[in-house]
Amino acid sequence: MQRRGAGSGLRVAAWVLVPLGLVLVLGGIGYFLTKYQGVTVMSEAMEPTYRPGERLVIERIDAGEIRRGDVVLVNVPDRYQGGPVLQRVIGMGGDHVVCDGNRITVNGKPVDEPYVMRGEVNPATGPYDVRVPDGRLFLLGDHRGNSNDSRFFLDEQSGSVAASGVLGQVQKGFTVPAVLVALGVLGIVLTLVGIGLGIAGYATGRRARRPLAAAPPWPVA
């Protein structure tokens, strides 16, 4: 009777752990695929921040979550052969962006740019003074000497691109993906433990149901 109770308890534990583990694994995978994507840097436009061949995690965000200084993956259908590119947000809708050929100011305030590749700026781009239309972004690459960015399209709505074309921003840290990986590993462990408990419970229950061997008859004198 005691064995049967133990087997039943193990099976109950298995019924709890296996679904819980599967929820963690499948939920983590589903959330990651919905919220994040991986990309490979294909050009030198964002050096020295990101170099060609480097793998990045992109977090999908809404247009309202974009901030100045973010590095975003943006799709501009009429530029770059229709492929998405990585560029940094310098100005947003309503911003007044001015460059004297070297220093950039946004709404009259100098922009601190420690991320920029030091050296000569592309000579094809001179000083500019633009007002970013509402709902749009003024984008630049960190490698100003080798980036085909908003500076080359100033005649098209001040070089800006639609904020709705942003596919996501580069994940600055790996905290969230690491948490998802940890939850996935925990889910796998719980699932395996649950399966093991289920097997043990089934085996224990079978042994408990076996009939006891008959006692040998008393010897007759």
C-alpha positions in Angstrom: 0.0 0.0 0.0 2.9 2.3 0.9 4.5 1.7 -2.5 1.3 2.4 -4.4 1.0 5.7 -2.6 4.6 6.6 -3.4 4.1 5.7 -7.1 1.0 7.9 -7.2 2.9 10.9 -5.7 5.7 10.6 -8.2 3.1 10.5 -11.1 1.4 13.6 -9.7 4.7 15.4 -9.5 5.4 14.4 -13.1 2.1 15.8 -14.3 3.0 19.1 -12.7 6.7 19.4 -13.8 6.4 18.3 -17.4 3.8 20.8 -18.5 5.5 23.6 -16.5 8.8 22.8 -18.1 7.3 22.8 -21.6 5.6 26.1 -20.9 8.9 27.7 -19.9 10.7 26.2 -23.0 8.1 27.0 -25.6 7.1 30.3 -24.0 10.8 31.5 -23.9 11.4 30.5 -27.5 8.1 32.1 -28.7 8.9 35.3 -26.8 12.4 35.5 -28.2 11.3 35.0 -31.8 8.6 37.6 -31.4 10.7 40.3 -29.6 14.2 39.7 -30.9 16.1 38.9 -34.1 19.8 38.3 -34.9 21.6 40.2 -37.6 25.1 40.3 -39.0 26.9 43.6 -39.6 27.5 43.8 -43.3 29.3 47.1 -43.8 31.9 49.5 -42.2 29.3 52.3 -41.7 29.0 51.8 -38.0 32.7 51.3 -37.1 34.2 51.5 -34.6 31.1 50.6 -32.6 30.1 47.6 -34.7 32.4 45.9 -37.2 31.6 43.8 -40.3 30.9 40.2 -39.5 29.8 41.1 -35.9 26.6 39.4 -34.7 24.0 41.6 -33.0 20.7 41.1 -31.2 18.0 43.5 -32.4 15.0 44.2 -30.1 11.8 45.0 -31.9 10.4 48.4 -30.7 7.6 50.7 -31.5 8.2 54.1 -33.1 7.3 55.8 -29.8 10.2 54.0 -28.0 13.0 55.4 -30.3 15.4 57.8 -28.6 18.2 60.0 -29.8 21.5 58.0 -29.8 19.9 54.6 -30.4 21.4 52.5 -33.1 18.5 51.2 -35.1 17.9 48.7 -37.9 15.8 50.6 -40.4 14.2 49.7 -43.7 14.2 52.5 -46.3 12.4 51.0 -49.4 13.8 53.7 -51.8 17.4 53.5 -50.5 20.1 50.8 -50.1 18.6 48.5 -52.6 15.7 47.9 -50.3 17.8 46.2 -47.6 17.8 47.2 -43.9 20.7 49.1 -42.6 22.2 50.0 -39.1 22.4 53.7 -38.4 22.3 56.0 -35.3 19.4 58.3 -34.4 20.7 61.9 -34.4 17.5 63.8 -34.7 13.8 63.1 -34.3 10.6 64.7 -35.5 10.7 68.5 -34.9 14.4 68.6 -34.1 16.7 71.2 -35.6 19.9 69.5 -36.7 22.9 71.7 -37.7 26.5 70.6 -38.6 29.3 73.1 -39.4 31.2 70.4 -41.1 32.6 68.9 -37.9 30.4 69.5 -34.8 26.7 68.6 -34.7 24.1 70.5 -32.6 20.5 69.4 -32.0 18.1 72.2 -31.0 21.1 74.4 -30.3 22.9 71.9 -28.0 26.2 70.2 -29.0 26.0 66.5 -29.4 28.7 64.5 -27.6 29.7 61.7 -29.9 32.4 59.5 -28.3 31.4 56.6 -30.6 32.3 58.3 -33.9 35.3 57.0 -35.9 38.0 59.6 -35.6 39.5 60.9 -38.8 38.4 62.7 -42.0 34.7 63.2 -42.7 33.5 62.3 -46.1 34.4 65.4 -48.3 31.2 64.9 -50.3 29.1 66.0 -47.3 29.4 69.7 -46.3 27.7 71.7 -43.6 23.9 71.3 -43.3 21.0 72.9 -41.4 17.8 70.8 -41.4 14.5 70.5 -39.6 13.4 66.9 -39.1 9.7 66.4 -40.2 7.3 64.9 -37.7 7.3 61.2 -37.6 10.7 60.9 -39.2 14.3 60.4 -38.1 17.7 61.9 -39.1 20.2 59.1 -39.1 24.0 59.0 -39.4 26.6 56.2 -39.4 29.4 56.3 -36.8 32.0 56.0 -39.5 31.3 59.5 -41.0 33.9 59.0 -43.7 32.3 55.8 -45.0 28.5 55.9 -44.3 25.8 56.5 -46.9 23.3 58.1 -44.4 20.9 61.1 -44.2 23.6 63.6 -45.3 23.4 62.3 -48.8 19.6 62.7 -49.1 19.1 66.2 -47.8 16.7 67.1 -50.7 14.4 64.2 -49.6 12.6 65.5 -46.5 15.8 66.8 -45.0 17.5 63.4 -45.5 15.1 61.9 -42.9 13.5 58.4 -42.9 10.1 57.3 -41.6 10.2 56.2 -38.0 7.7 53.5 -39.0 10.5 51.9 -41.0 12.6 51.1 -37.9 12.6 47.3 -37.4 14.3 47.5 -34.0 17.2 48.8 -32.0 20.5 47.1 -31.2 20.3 45.4 -27.8 22.9 47.2 -25.6 23.2 44.3 -23.2 22.4 40.6 -23.1 20.4 40.7 -19.9 17.0 39.9 -21.4 18.2 37.2 -23.8 20.3 35.7 -21.0 17.2 35.5 -18.8 15.3 33.8 -21.6 18.1 31.2 -22.0 18.1 30.6 -18.3 14.3 30.0 -18.3 14.7 27.7 -21.3 17.3 25.6 -19.5 15.2 25.5 -16.4 12.2 24.4 -18.5 14.3 21.6 -20.0 15.5 20.4 -16.6 12.0 20.4 -15.2 10.7 18.5 -18.2 13.4 15.8 -17.9 13.0 15.6 -14.1 9.2 15.3 -14.6 9.6 12.5 -17.2 12.0 10.7 -14.8 9.5 10.9 -11.9 6.8 9.7 -14.2 8.7 6.6 -15.2 9.7 6.0 -11.6 6.1 6.4 -10.4 4.9 4.0 -13.1 7.5 1.4 -12.2 6.7 1.7 -8.4 3.0 1.4 -9.1 3.5 -1.8 -11.1 5.6 -3.4 -8.4 2.9 -2.5 -5.8 0.2 -4.2 -7.9 2.1 -7.5 -8.2 0.4 -10.3 -6.1 2.4 -11.5 -3.1 3.9 -15.0 -3.4 1.9 -17.6 -1.6 3.5 -18.9 1.7 4.7 -22.4 1.5 2.5 -25.0 3.2 3.3 -26.1 6.7 5.2 -29.4 6.7 3.0 -32.4 7.6 4.4 -34.8 10.1 
